[in-house]
Amino acid sequence: MLRIFSLPLKSFAYLQRTFATTVNNKIIFTPSCVKKLKEIGEDHGLLRVIVDSGGCSGFQYKYEVDKSLNDDDLVIENFGVRVVVDSQSMQFIEGSKLDYEEELIRSGFRIQNNPQSEKGCSCGSSFALKLD
């Protein structure tokens, strides 16, 4: 579904985009992910999930807060929270779970159970793509 997308946010005027595609079921948000995204809020932008080449397994997950949206972005909306993924990255993570983990040495968002991944590294930051 395409629709005009302009959201009023508290700390900056608008998160603007000419067209947006909003989807609900491309990525599953875990309860801890939803809780953390609600705590953070959208005051400074939306969480962007990116798949880039690199890491010890070939591809790596990156996370950043972004105030702007691009024409090829998908906005995933579930449980009252939203995450942005560009359409190219979505091909590599569709069907995955987005989780938030708190550990002694690291806290952060993490992609889990990626059906496009053949294997991942021990830290969970990178993965090898399944070859059909």
N, CA, C and O atoms as a printed pandas DataFrame, in Angstrom:
     atom_number atom_name residue_name chain_id  residue_number  x_coord  y_coord  z_coord
0              1         N          MET        A               1    0.849   -1.154    0.000
1              2        CA          MET        A               1    0.000    0.000    0.000
2              3         C          MET        A               1    0.903    1.228    0.000
3              4         O          MET        A               1    1.802    1.333    0.835
4              5         N          LEU        A               2    0.679    2.141   -0.910
5              6        CA          LEU        A               2    1.418    3.397   -0.954
6              7         C          LEU        A               2    0.535    4.491   -0.401
7              8         O          LEU        A               2   -0.660    4.548   -0.694
8              9         N          ARG        A               3    1.131    5.367    0.405
9             10        CA          ARG        A               3    0.376    6.499    0.914
10            11         C          ARG        A               3    1.327    7.625    1.252
11            12         O          ARG        A               3    2.523    7.397    1.438
12            13         N          ILE        A               4    0.817    8.817    1.332
13            14        CA          ILE        A               4    1.660    9.951    1.712
14            15         C          ILE        A               4    1.982    9.802    3.184
15            16         O          ILE        A               4    1.119    9.431    3.980
16            17         N          PHE        A               5    3.228   10.092    3.551
17            18        CA          PHE        A               5    3.734    9.792    4.878
18            19         C          PHE        A               5    4.428   11.027    5.432
19            20         O          PHE        A               5    5.508   11.386    4.962
20            21         N          SER        A               6    3.841   11.671    6.401
21            22        CA          SER        A               6    4.468   12.809    7.057
22            23         C          SER        A               6    4.037   12.769    8.511
23            24         O          SER        A               6    2.853   12.919    8.816
24            25         N          LEU        A               7    4.983   12.569    9.401
25            26        CA          LEU        A               7    4.678   12.373   10.810
26            27         C          LEU        A               7    5.151   13.554   11.638
27            28         O          LEU        A               7    6.325   13.914   11.553
28            29         N          PRO        A               8    4.296   14.166   12.430
29            30        CA          PRO        A               8    4.792   15.180   13.349
30            31         C          PRO        A               8    5.517   14.489   14.506
31            32         O          PRO        A               8    4.982   13.560   15.110
32            33         N          LEU        A               9    6.712   14.936   14.806
33            34        CA          LEU        A               9    7.489   14.373   15.901
34            35         C          LEU        A               9    7.883   15.496   16.846
35            36         O          LEU        A               9    7.878   16.660   16.446
36            37         N          LYS        A              10    8.220   15.182   18.069
37            38        CA          LYS        A              10    8.450   16.187   19.096
38            39         C          LYS        A              10    9.706   17.025   18.890
39            40         O          LYS        A              10    9.622   18.253   18.907
40            41         N          SER        A              11   10.862   16.407   18.696
41            42        CA          SER        A              11   12.095   17.179   18.717
42            43         C          SER        A              11   12.525   17.727   17.365
43            44         O          SER        A              11   13.453   18.534   17.306
44            45         N          PHE        A              12   11.898   17.326   16.302
45            46        CA          PHE        A              12   12.143   17.959   15.012
46            47         C          PHE        A              12   10.814   18.057   14.284
47            48         O          PHE        A              12    9.887   17.297   14.561
48            49         N          ALA        A              13   10.728   18.978   13.372
49            50        CA          ALA        A              13    9.445   19.344   12.782
50            51         C          ALA        A              13    8.699   18.161   12.159
51            52         O          ALA        A              13    7.588   17.844   12.583
52            53         N          TYR        A              14    9.290   17.512   11.172
53            54        CA          TYR        A              14    8.596   16.419   10.491
54            55         C          TYR        A              14    9.574   15.399    9.955
55            56         O          TYR        A              14   10.671   15.742    9.515
56            57         N          LEU        A              15    9.176   14.174    9.993
57            58        CA          LEU        A              15    9.876   13.105    9.292
58            59         C          LEU        A              15    9.133   12.999    7.971
59            60         O          LEU        A              15    8.015   12.488    7.917
60            61         N          GLN        A              16    9.762   13.486    6.902
61            62        CA          GLN        A              16    9.028   13.645    5.655
62            63         C          GLN        A              16    9.440   12.638    4.605
63            64         O          GLN        A              16   10.584   12.188    4.532
64            65         N          ARG        A              17    8.465   12.314    3.811
65            66        CA          ARG        A              17    8.696   11.430    2.683
66            67         C          ARG        A              17    7.542   11.583    1.708
67            68         O          ARG        A              17    6.388   11.699    2.121
68            69         N          THR        A              18    7.838   11.584    0.445
69            70        CA          THR        A              18    6.790   11.740   -0.551
70            71         C          THR        A              18    5.872   10.526   -0.567
71            72         O          THR        A              18    4.652   10.673   -0.490
72            73         N          PHE        A              19    6.439    9.341   -0.665
73            74        CA          PHE        A              19    5.655    8.106   -0.656
74            75         C          PHE        A              19    6.276    7.136    0.339
75            76         O          PHE        A              19    7.489    7.132    0.549
76            77         N          ALA        A              20    5.440    6.326    0.939
77            78        CA          ALA        A              20    5.946    5.319    1.872
78            79         C          ALA        A              20    5.183    4.025    1.675
79            80         O          ALA        A              20    4.005    4.020    1.318
80            81         N          THR        A              21    5.866    2.957    1.911
81            82        CA          THR        A              21    5.207    1.663    1.930
82            83         C          THR        A              21    5.237    1.185    3.371
83            84         O          THR        A              21    6.308    0.995    3.947
84            85         N          THR        A              22    4.074    0.993    3.946
85            86        CA          THR        A              22    3.982    0.516    5.318
86            87         C          THR        A              22    3.566   -0.947    5.286
87            88         O          THR        A              22    2.579   -1.311    4.648
88            89         N          VAL        A              23    4.323   -1.767    5.974
89            90        CA          VAL        A              23    4.041   -3.202    6.018
90            91         C          VAL        A              23    4.015   -3.660    7.469
91            92         O          VAL        A              23    4.614   -3.025    8.336
92            93         N          ASN        A              24    3.328   -4.753    7.730
93            94        CA          ASN        A              24    3.185   -5.215    9.106
94            95         C          ASN        A              24    3.870   -6.534    9.395
95            96         O          ASN        A              24    4.160   -6.820   10.557
96            97         N          ASN        A              25    4.139   -7.346    8.396
97            98        CA          ASN        A              25    4.544   -8.715    8.688
98            99         C          ASN        A              25    5.875   -9.117    8.065
99           100         O          ASN        A              25    6.147  -10.312    7.952
100          101         N          LYS        A              26    6.702   -8.185    7.664
101          102        CA          LYS        A              26    7.981   -8.524    7.030
102          103         C          LYS        A              26    9.028   -8.935    8.062
103          104         O          LYS        A              26    9.867   -9.795    7.794
104          105         N          ILE        A              27    8.974   -8.319    9.242
105          106        CA          ILE        A              27    9.889   -8.626   10.340
106          107         C          ILE        A              27    9.053   -8.762   11.606
107          108         O          ILE        A              27    8.106   -8.002   11.810
108          109         N          ILE        A              28    9.390   -9.710   12.441
109          110        CA          ILE        A              28    8.693   -9.926   13.708
110          111         C          ILE        A              28    9.436   -9.164   14.797
111          112         O          ILE        A              28   10.653   -9.300   14.925
112          113         N          PHE        A              29    8.723   -8.367   15.579
113          114        CA          PHE        A              29    9.320   -7.657   16.712
114          115         C          PHE        A              29    9.084   -8.477   17.979
115          116         O          PHE        A              29    7.954   -8.875   18.259
116          117         N          THR        A              30   10.145   -8.729   18.743
117          118        CA          THR        A              30    9.991   -9.425   20.019
118          119         C          THR        A              30    9.464   -8.446   21.065
119          120         O          THR        A              30    9.570   -7.234   20.873
120          121         N          PRO        A              31    8.900   -8.939   22.165
121          122        CA          PRO        A              31    8.420   -8.041   23.218
122          123         C          PRO        A              31    9.512   -7.105   23.752
123          124         O          PRO        A              31    9.233   -5.940   24.035
124          125         N          SER        A              32   10.749   -7.596   23.895
125          126        CA          SER        A              32   11.820   -6.723   24.397
126          127         C          SER        A              32   12.173   -5.638   23.379
127          128         O          SER        A              32   12.545   -4.531   23.767
128          129         N          CYS        A              33   12.063   -5.935   22.103
129          130        CA          CYS        A              33   12.287   -4.940   21.053
130          131         C          CYS        A              33   11.210   -3.857   21.121
131          132         O          CYS        A              33   11.519   -2.666   21.085
132          133         N          VAL        A              34    9.958   -4.270   21.220
133          134        CA          VAL        A              34    8.846   -3.320   21.294
134          135         C          VAL        A              34    9.001   -2.428   22.518
135          136         O          VAL        A              34    8.821   -1.213   22.434
136          137         N          LYS        A              35    9.334   -3.032   23.652
137          138        CA          LYS        A              35    9.505   -2.271   24.892
138          139         C          LYS        A              35   10.601   -1.220   24.736
139          140         O          LYS        A              35   10.408   -0.068   25.124
140          141         N          LYS        A              36   11.745   -1.603   24.176
141          142        CA          LYS        A              36   12.862   -0.668   24.025
142          143         C          LYS        A              36   12.528    0.439   23.028
143          144         O          LYS        A              36   12.854    1.601   23.271
144          145         N          LEU        A              37   11.886    0.099   21.915
145          146        CA          LEU        A              37   11.514    1.120   20.936
146          147         C          LEU        A              37   10.519    2.114   21.529
147          148         O          LEU        A              37   10.578    3.305   21.222
148          149         N          LYS        A              38    9.605    1.638   22.375
149          150        CA          LYS        A              38    8.665    2.550   23.037
150          151         C          LYS        A              38    9.386    3.444   24.034
151          152         O          LYS        A              38    9.045    4.619   24.167
152          153         N          GLU        A              39   10.391    2.898   24.744
153          154        CA          GLU        A              39   11.192    3.701   25.677
154          155         C          GLU        A              39   11.949    4.798   24.940
155          156         O          GLU        A              39   11.981    5.946   25.381
156          157         N          ILE        A              40   12.554    4.435   23.819
157          158        CA          ILE        A              40   13.342    5.392   23.036
158          159         C          ILE        A              40   12.433    6.434   22.403
159          160         O          ILE        A              40   12.774    7.617   22.370
160          161         N          GLY        A              41   11.291    6.013   21.904
161          162        CA          GLY        A              41   10.375    6.917   21.221
162          163         C          GLY        A              41   10.886    7.296   19.844
163          164         O          GLY        A              41   11.917    6.799   19.391
164          165         N          GLU        A              42   10.159    8.175   19.190
165          166        CA          GLU        A              42   10.526    8.613   17.845
166          167         C          GLU        A              42   10.974   10.067   17.824
167          168         O          GLU        A              42   10.992   10.691   16.763
168          169         N          ASP        A              43   11.334   10.612   18.973
169          170        CA          ASP        A              43   11.736   12.015   19.055
170          171         C          ASP        A              43   12.922   12.350   18.161
171          172         O          ASP        A              43   12.995   13.453   17.619
172          173         N          HIS        A              44   13.835   11.430   18.003
173          174        CA          HIS        A              44   15.060   11.694   17.236
174          175         C          HIS        A              44   15.072   10.968   15.898
175          176         O          HIS        A              44   16.068   11.033   15.177
176          177         N          GLY        A              45   14.007   10.289   15.555
177          178        CA          GLY        A              45   13.930    9.557   14.295
178          179         C          GLY        A              45   13.494    8.126   14.530
179          180         O          GLY        A              45   13.078    7.759   15.629
180          181         N          LEU        A              46   13.594    7.327   13.487
181          182        CA          LEU        A              46   13.206    5.919   13.546
182          183         C          LEU        A              46   14.437    5.033   13.476
183          184         O          LEU        A              46   15.443    5.399   12.869
184          185         N          LEU        A              47   14.353    3.866   14.099
185          186        CA          LEU        A              47   15.432    2.891   14.000
186          187         C          LEU        A              47   15.479    2.375   12.570
187          188         O          LEU        A              47   14.461    1.953   12.021
188          189         N          ARG        A              48   16.666    2.411   11.968
189          190        CA          ARG        A              48   16.883    1.891   10.620
190          191         C          ARG        A              48   17.740    0.635   10.732
191          192         O          ARG        A              48   18.787    0.645   11.380
192          193         N          VAL        A              49   17.288   -0.447   10.096
193          194        CA          VAL        A              49   18.046   -1.691   10.028
194          195         C          VAL        A              49   18.621   -1.783    8.618
195          196         O          VAL        A              49   17.898   -1.652    7.630
196          197         N          ILE        A              50   19.937   -2.011    8.539
197          198        CA          ILE        A              50   20.649   -2.044    7.265
198          199         C          ILE        A              50   21.418   -3.357    7.164
199          200         O          ILE        A              50   21.990   -3.822    8.150
200          201         N          VAL        A              51   21.431   -3.949    5.981
201          202        CA          VAL        A              51   22.311   -5.083    5.693
202          203         C          VAL        A              51   23.363   -4.567    4.729
203          204         O          VAL        A              51   23.043   -4.004    3.682
204          205         N          ASP        A              52   24.631   -4.767    5.098
205          206        CA          ASP        A              52   25.756   -4.272    4.304
206          207         C          ASP        A              52   26.764   -5.408    4.132
207          208         O          ASP        A              52   26.782   -6.357    4.917
208          209         N          SER        A              53   27.589   -5.303    3.114
209          210        CA          SER        A              53   28.640   -6.316    2.964
210          211         C          SER        A              53   29.685   -6.092    4.043
211          212         O          SER        A              53   29.941   -4.959    4.451
212          213         N          GLY        A              54   30.285   -7.180    4.501
213          214        CA          GLY        A              54   31.316   -7.079    5.528
214          215         C          GLY        A              54   31.089   -8.071    6.648
215          216         O          GLY        A              54   30.257   -8.972    6.544
216          217         N          GLY        A              55   31.829   -7.896    7.703
217          218        CA          GLY        A              55   31.752   -8.820    8.825
218          219         C          GLY        A              55   32.500  -10.098    8.522
219          220         O          GLY        A              55   33.022  -10.272    7.421
220          221         N          CYS        A              56   32.555  -10.976    9.473
221          222        CA          CYS        A              56   33.331  -12.205    9.304
222          223         C          CYS        A              56   32.601  -13.262    8.481
223          224         O          CYS        A              56   33.212  -14.255    8.085
224          225         N          SER        A              57   31.299  -13.071    8.212
225          226        CA          SER        A              57   30.548  -14.074    7.457
226          227         C          SER        A              57   30.078  -13.597    6.081
227          228         O          SER        A              57   29.429  -14.356    5.361
228          229         N          GLY        A              58   30.389  -12.371    5.707
229          230        CA          GLY        A              58   30.034  -11.879    4.377
230          231         C          GLY        A              58   29.081  -10.706    4.362
231          232         O          GLY        A              58   29.262   -9.774    3.578
232          233         N          PHE        A              59   28.056  -10.731    5.223
233          234        CA          PHE        A              59   27.103   -9.630    5.341
234          235         C          PHE        A              59   26.983   -9.267    6.814
235          236         O          PHE        A              59   27.151  -10.118    7.688
236          237         N          GLN        A              60   26.690   -8.000    7.082
237          238        CA          GLN        A              60   26.561   -7.576    8.470
238          239         C          GLN        A              60   25.312   -6.725    8.662
239          240         O          GLN        A              60   24.858   -6.034    7.751
240          241         N          TYR        A              61   24.772   -6.797    9.875
241          242        CA          TYR        A              61   23.621   -5.998   10.259
242          243         C          TYR        A              61   24.128   -4.696   10.857
243          244         O          TYR        A              61   25.089   -4.692   11.626
244          245         N          LYS        A              62   23.481   -3.590   10.502
245          246        CA          LYS        A              62   23.801   -2.291   11.089
246          247         C          LYS        A              62   22.497   -1.649   11.543
247          248         O          LYS        A              62   21.439   -1.862   10.951
248          249         N          TYR        A              63   22.598   -0.860   12.605
249          250        CA          TYR        A              63   21.432   -0.205   13.175
250          251         C          TYR        A              63   21.783    1.256   13.407
251          252         O          TYR        A              63   22.850    1.567   13.936
252          253         N          GLU        A              64   20.887    2.149   13.013
253          254        CA          GLU        A              64   21.099    3.571   13.267
254          255         C          GLU        A              64   19.744    4.252   13.382
255          256         O          GLU        A              64   18.724    3.720   12.944
256          257         N          VAL        A              65   19.754    5.430   13.974
257          258        CA          VAL        A              65   18.548    6.240   14.065
258          259         C          VAL        A              65   18.590    7.227   12.904
259          260         O          VAL        A              65   19.597    7.901   12.688
260          261         N          ASP        A              66   17.498    7.307   12.166
261          262        CA          ASP        A              66   17.471    8.132   10.963
262          263         C          ASP        A              66   16.254    9.048   10.979
263          264         O          ASP        A              66   15.137    8.614   11.261
264          265         N          LYS        A              67   16.486   10.317   10.674
265          266        CA          LYS        A              67   15.403   11.296   10.619
266          267         C          LYS        A              67   14.772   11.397    9.239
267          268         O          LYS        A              67   13.680   11.947    9.097
268          269         N          SER        A              68   15.439   10.880    8.231
269          270        CA          SER        A              68   14.899   11.004    6.877
270          271         C          SER        A              68   14.607    9.625    6.295
271          272         O          SER        A              68   15.223    8.627    6.669
272          273         N          LEU        A              69   13.668    9.599    5.385
273          274        CA          LEU        A              69   13.285    8.372    4.709
274          275         C          LEU        A              69   13.553    8.527    3.221
275          276         O          LEU        A              69   13.462    9.626    2.675
276          277         N          ASN        A              70   13.880    7.428    2.577
277          278        CA          ASN        A              70   14.157    7.413    1.147
278          279         C          ASN        A              70   13.001    6.749    0.411
279          280         O          ASN        A              70   12.170    6.071    1.017
280          281         N          ASP        A              71   12.959    6.951   -0.897
281          282        CA          ASP        A              71   11.854    6.411   -1.691
282          283         C          ASP        A              71   11.770    4.889   -1.663
283          284         O          ASP        A              71   10.685    4.332   -1.830
284          285         N          ASP        A              72   12.898    4.205   -1.454
285          286        CA          ASP        A              72   12.868    2.737   -1.457
286          287         C          ASP        A              72   12.733    2.144   -0.056
287          288         O          ASP        A              72   12.902    0.936    0.114
288          289         N          ASP        A              73   12.434    2.963    0.944
289          290        CA          ASP        A              73   12.305    2.476    2.315
290          291         C          ASP        A              73   10.958    1.804    2.554
291          292         O          ASP        A              73    9.939    2.171    1.970
292          293         N          LEU        A              74   10.993    0.818    3.425
293          294        CA          LEU        A              74    9.785    0.183    3.934
294          295         C          LEU        A              74    9.691    0.528    5.409
295          296         O          LEU        A              74   10.686    0.433    6.128
296          297         N          VAL        A              75    8.527    0.923    5.869
297          298        CA          VAL        A              75    8.298    1.204    7.282
298          299         C          VAL        A              75    7.525    0.021    7.841
299          300         O          VAL        A              75    6.383   -0.225    7.454
300          301         N          ILE        A              76    8.155   -0.710    8.752
301          302        CA          ILE        A              76    7.506   -1.868    9.368
302          303         C          ILE        A              76    6.856   -1.383   10.650
303          304         O          ILE        A              76    7.517   -0.804   11.512
304          305         N          GLU        A              77    5.559   -1.623   10.773
305          306        CA          GLU        A              77    4.807   -1.125   11.919
306          307         C          GLU        A              77    4.090   -2.286   12.588
307          308         O          GLU        A              77    3.274   -2.970   11.971
308          309         N          ASN        A              78    4.405   -2.496   13.853
309          310        CA          ASN        A              78    3.773   -3.535   14.664
310          311         C          ASN        A              78    3.730   -3.076   16.113
311          312         O          ASN        A              78    4.664   -2.433   16.592
312          313         N          PHE        A              79    2.667   -3.398   16.802
313          314        CA          PHE        A              79    2.531   -3.137   18.240
314          315         C          PHE        A              79    2.784   -1.674   18.597
315          316         O          PHE        A              79    3.273   -1.381   19.688
316          317         N          GLY        A              80    2.456   -0.752   17.690
317          318        CA          GLY        A              80    2.590    0.668   17.972
318          319         C          GLY        A              80    3.990    1.226   17.811
319          320         O          GLY        A              80    4.235    2.371   18.190
320          321         N          VAL        A              81    4.910    0.461   17.265
321          322        CA          VAL        A              81    6.271    0.962   17.013
322          323         C          VAL        A              81    6.620    0.735   15.544
323          324         O          VAL        A              81    6.056   -0.131   14.876
324          325         N          ARG        A              82    7.578    1.550   15.058
325          326        CA          ARG        A              82    7.962    1.469   13.652
326          327         C          ARG        A              82    9.468    1.369   13.505
327          328         O          ARG        A              82   10.230    1.923   14.298
328          329         N          VAL        A              83    9.881    0.644   12.462
329          330        CA          VAL        A              83   11.290    0.473   12.099
330          331         C          VAL        A              83   11.375    0.665   10.591
331          332         O          VAL        A              83   10.455    0.302    9.859
332          333         N          VAL        A              84   12.491    1.240   10.129
333          334        CA          VAL        A              84   12.702    1.482    8.701
334          335         C          VAL        A              84   13.741    0.506    8.165
335          336         O          VAL        A              84   14.775    0.280    8.795
336          337         N          VAL        A              85   13.462   -0.073    6.997
337          338        CA          VAL        A              85   14.403   -0.949    6.299
338          339         C          VAL        A              85   14.327   -0.590    4.819
339          340         O          VAL        A              85   13.233   -0.494    4.263
340          341         N          ASP        A              86   15.476   -0.391    4.175
341          342        CA          ASP        A              86   15.438   -0.138    2.737
342          343         C          ASP        A              86   15.073   -1.437    2.020
343          344         O          ASP        A              86   15.290   -2.529    2.545
344          345         N          SER        A              87   14.521   -1.303    0.822
345          346        CA          SER        A              87   14.001   -2.486    0.122
346          347         C          SER        A              87   15.089   -3.506   -0.205
347          348         O          SER        A              87   14.817   -4.706   -0.229
348          349         N          GLN        A              88   16.302   -3.055   -0.455
349          350        CA          GLN        A              88   17.389   -3.996   -0.745
350          351         C          GLN        A              88   17.754   -4.811    0.499
351          352         O          GLN        A              88   17.932   -6.027    0.413
352          353         N          SER        A              89   17.865   -4.149    1.648
353          354        CA          SER        A              89   18.173   -4.862    2.892
354          355         C          SER        A              89   17.058   -5.827    3.271
355          356         O          SER        A              89   17.315   -6.897    3.824
356          357         N          MET        A              90   15.810   -5.444    2.971
357          358        CA          MET        A              90   14.675   -6.296    3.325
358          359         C          MET        A              90   14.776   -7.667    2.661
359          360         O          MET        A              90   14.340   -8.665    3.237
360          361         N          GLN        A              91   15.339   -7.727    1.469
361          362        CA          GLN        A              91   15.496   -9.012    0.786
362          363         C          GLN        A              91   16.346   -9.985    1.605
363          364         O          GLN        A              91   16.181  -11.200    1.492
364          365         N          PHE        A              92   17.252   -9.455    2.426
365          366        CA          PHE        A              92   18.170  -10.282    3.206
366          367         C          PHE        A              92   17.653  -10.623    4.605
367          368         O          PHE        A              92   18.200  -11.512    5.258
368          369         N          ILE        A              93   16.603   -9.928    5.078
369          370        CA          ILE        A              93   16.147  -10.154    6.456
370          371         C          ILE        A              93   14.654  -10.445    6.577
371          372         O          ILE        A              93   14.161  -10.625    7.690
372          373         N          GLU        A              94   13.928  -10.496    5.475
373          374        CA          GLU        A              94   12.493  -10.748    5.541
374          375         C          GLU        A              94   12.215  -12.069    6.257
375          376         O          GLU        A              94   12.829  -13.094    5.962
376          377         N          GLY        A              95   11.280  -12.022    7.198
377          378        CA          GLY        A              95   10.931  -13.206    7.975
378          379         C          GLY        A              95   11.729  -13.361    9.260
379          380         O          GLY        A              95   11.502  -14.302   10.020
380          381         N          SER        A              96   12.660  -12.451    9.511
381          382        CA          SER        A              96   13.505  -12.507   10.713
382          383         C          SER        A              96   12.784  -11.924   11.918
383          384         O          SER        A              96   11.718  -11.320   11.796
384          385         N          LYS        A              97   13.388  -12.117   13.078
385          386        CA          LYS        A              97   12.940  -11.471   14.310
386          387         C          LYS        A              97   13.901  -10.343   14.636
387          388         O          LYS        A              97   15.115  -10.496   14.506
388          389         N          LEU        A              98   13.356   -9.206   15.061
389          390        CA          LEU        A              98   14.166   -8.106   15.577
390          391         C          LEU        A              98   14.003   -8.115   17.083
391          392         O          LEU        A              98   12.892   -7.982   17.597
392          393         N          ASP        A              99   15.113   -8.271   17.790
393          394        CA          ASP        A              99   15.104   -8.392   19.244
394          395         C          ASP        A              99   15.973   -7.298   19.844
395          396         O          ASP        A              99   16.818   -6.717   19.162
396          397         N          TYR        A             100   15.758   -7.024   21.128
397          398        CA          TYR        A             100   16.653   -6.156   21.885
398          399         C          TYR        A             100   17.181   -6.986   23.037
399          400         O          TYR        A             100   16.413   -7.513   23.842
400          401         N          GLU        A             101   18.505   -7.098   23.110
401          402        CA          GLU        A             101   19.135   -7.910   24.149
402          403         C          GLU        A             101   19.969   -7.029   25.063
403          404         O          GLU        A             101   20.669   -6.123   24.610
404          405         N          GLU        A             102   19.883   -7.310   26.351
405          406        CA          GLU        A             102   20.718   -6.623   27.335
406          407         C          GLU        A             102   21.644   -7.652   27.957
407          408         O          GLU        A             102   21.199   -8.609   28.591
408          409         N          GLU        A             103   22.943   -7.439   27.765
409          410        CA          GLU        A             103   23.961   -8.328   28.308
410          411         C          GLU        A             103   24.978   -7.492   29.069
411          412         O          GLU        A             103   24.967   -6.263   28.984
412          413         N          LEU        A             104   25.851   -8.152   29.807
413          414        CA          LEU        A             104   26.869   -7.425   30.564
414          415         C          LEU        A             104   27.806   -6.631   29.667
415          416         O          LEU        A             104   28.147   -5.489   29.976
416          417         N          ILE        A             105   28.223   -7.230   28.559
417          418        CA          ILE        A             105   29.206   -6.555   27.713
418          419         C          ILE        A             105   28.587   -5.805   26.538
419          420         O          ILE        A             105   29.272   -5.025   25.876
420          421         N          ARG        A             106   27.307   -6.029   26.269
421          422        CA          ARG        A             106   26.689   -5.384   25.118
422          423         C          ARG        A             106   25.178   -5.373   25.278
423          424         O          ARG        A             106   24.575   -6.358   25.706
424          425         N          SER        A             107   24.588   -4.262   24.933
425          426        CA          SER        A             107   23.135   -4.174   24.831
426          427         C          SER        A             107   22.815   -3.574   23.479
427          428         O          SER        A             107   23.472   -2.628   23.044
428          429         N          GLY        A             108   21.818   -4.111   22.817
429          430        CA          GLY        A             108   21.462   -3.549   21.524
430          431         C          GLY        A             108   20.464   -4.405   20.775
431          432         O          GLY        A             108   20.079   -5.492   21.206
432          433         N          PHE        A             109   20.065   -3.873   19.643
433          434        CA          PHE        A             109   19.148   -4.585   18.765
434          435         C          PHE        A             109   19.900   -5.671   18.024
435          436         O          PHE        A             109   21.095   -5.551   17.753
436          437         N          ARG        A             110   19.174   -6.742   17.700
437          438        CA          ARG        A             110   19.807   -7.873   17.029
438          439         C          ARG        A             110   18.775   -8.608   16.168
439          440         O          ARG        A             110   17.648   -8.853   16.599
440          441         N          ILE        A             111   19.180   -8.948   14.955
441          442        CA          ILE        A             111   18.353   -9.782   14.081
442          443         C          ILE        A             111   18.563  -11.239   14.485
443          444         O          ILE        A             111   19.696  -11.687   14.661
444          445         N          GLN        A             112   17.462  -11.973   14.629
445          446        CA          GLN        A             112   17.519  -13.389   14.994
446          447         C          GLN        A             112   16.675  -14.209   14.021
447          448         O          GLN        A             112   15.782  -13.683   13.357
448          449         N          ASN        A             113   16.973  -15.496   13.951
449          450        CA          ASN        A             113   16.187  -16.449   13.151
450          451         C          ASN        A             113   15.969  -15.966   11.720
451          452         O          ASN        A             113   14.850  -15.985   11.208
452          453         N          ASN        A             114   17.044  -15.540   11.092
453          454        CA          ASN        A             114   16.965  -15.043    9.720
454          455         C          ASN        A             114   16.838  -16.221    8.745
455          456         O          ASN        A             114   17.774  -17.009    8.617
456          457         N          PRO        A             115   15.695  -16.352    8.057
457          458        CA          PRO        A             115   15.526  -17.481    7.135
458          459         C          PRO        A             115   16.415  -17.394    5.889
459          460         O          PRO        A             115   16.589  -18.391    5.188
460          461         N          GLN        A             116   16.974  -16.222    5.609
461          462        CA          GLN        A             116   17.877  -16.057    4.461
462          463         C          GLN        A             116   19.327  -16.365    4.827
463          464         O          GLN        A             116   20.196  -16.367    3.956
464          465         N          SER        A             117   19.593  -16.623    6.097
465          466        CA          SER        A             117   20.951  -16.837    6.586
466          467         C          SER        A             117   21.281  -18.323    6.668
467          468         O          SER        A             117   20.522  -19.115    7.227
468          469         N          GLU        A             118   22.424  -18.681    6.100
469          470        CA          GLU        A             118   22.900  -20.062    6.209
470          471         C          GLU        A             118   23.581  -20.281    7.555
471          472         O          GLU        A             118   23.381  -21.304    8.209
472          473         N          LYS        A             119   24.380  -19.313    7.953
473          474        CA          LYS        A             119   25.062  -19.360    9.245
474          475         C          LYS        A             119   25.425  -17.939    9.640
475          476         O          LYS        A             119   25.442  -17.031    8.809
476          477         N          GLY        A             120   25.713  -17.764   10.915
477          478        CA          GLY        A             120   26.113  -16.460   11.421
478          479         C          GLY        A             120   27.353  -16.581   12.264
479          480         O          GLY        A             120   27.778  -17.681   12.618
480          481         N          CYS        A             121   27.929  -15.443   12.583
481          482        CA          CYS        A             121   29.108  -15.469   13.445
482          483         C          CYS        A             121   28.651  -15.550   14.905
483          484         O          CYS        A             121   27.468  -15.375   15.196
484          485         N          SER        A             122   29.561  -15.808   15.794
485          486        CA          SER        A             122   29.206  -15.999   17.203
486          487         C          SER        A             122   28.677  -14.726   17.858
487          488         O          SER        A             122   27.893  -14.803   18.804
488          489         N          CYS        A             123   29.088  -13.566   17.374
489          490        CA          CYS        A             123   28.615  -12.317   17.980
490          491         C          CYS        A             123   27.239  -11.917   17.459
491          492         O          CYS        A             123   26.596  -11.042   18.039
492          493         N          GLY        A             124   26.775  -12.539   16.374
493          494        CA          GLY        A             124   25.453  -12.239   15.836
494          495         C          GLY        A             124   25.391  -11.005   14.963
495          496         O          GLY        A             124   24.303  -10.587   14.568
496          497         N          SER        A             125   26.532  -10.412   14.653
497          498        CA          SER        A             125   26.552   -9.195   13.845
498          499         C          SER        A             125   26.612   -9.464   12.353
499          500         O          SER        A             125   26.243   -8.600   11.557
500          501         N          SER        A             126   27.067  -10.638   11.959
501          502        CA          SER        A             126   27.179  -10.912   10.529
502          503         C          SER        A             126   26.636  -12.300   10.209
503          504         O          SER        A             126   26.437  -13.133   11.093
504          505         N          PHE        A             127   26.403  -12.522    8.911
505          506        CA          PHE        A             127   25.822  -13.794    8.486
506          507         C          PHE        A             127   26.242  -14.115    7.061
507          508         O          PHE        A             127   26.643  -13.240    6.294
508          509         N          ALA        A             128   26.139  -15.386    6.734
509          510        CA          ALA        A             128   26.366  -15.854    5.366
510          511         C          ALA        A             128   25.004  -16.125    4.745
511          512         O          ALA        A             128   24.124  -16.697    5.388
512          513         N          LEU        A             129   24.838  -15.723    3.523
513          514        CA          LEU        A             129   23.580  -15.866    2.811
514          515         C          LEU        A             129   23.388  -17.296    2.321
515          516         O          LEU        A             129   24.335  -17.936    1.865
516          517         N          LYS        A             130   22.147  -17.797    2.419
517          518        CA          LYS        A             130   21.829  -19.116    1.869
518          519         C          LYS        A             130   21.895  -19.039    0.354
519          520         O          LYS        A             130   21.384  -18.097   -0.251
520          521         N          LEU        A             131   22.517  -20.017   -0.245
521          522        CA          LEU        A             131   22.560  -20.099   -1.702
522          523         C          LEU        A             131   21.664  -21.238   -2.138
523          524         O          LEU        A             131   21.927  -22.395   -1.809
524          525         N          ASP        A             132   20.624  -20.932   -2.863
525          526        CA          ASP        A             132   19.669  -21.965   -3.304
526          527         C          ASP        A             132   20.162  -22.699   -4.510
527          528         O          ASP        A             132   19.482  -23.597   -5.007
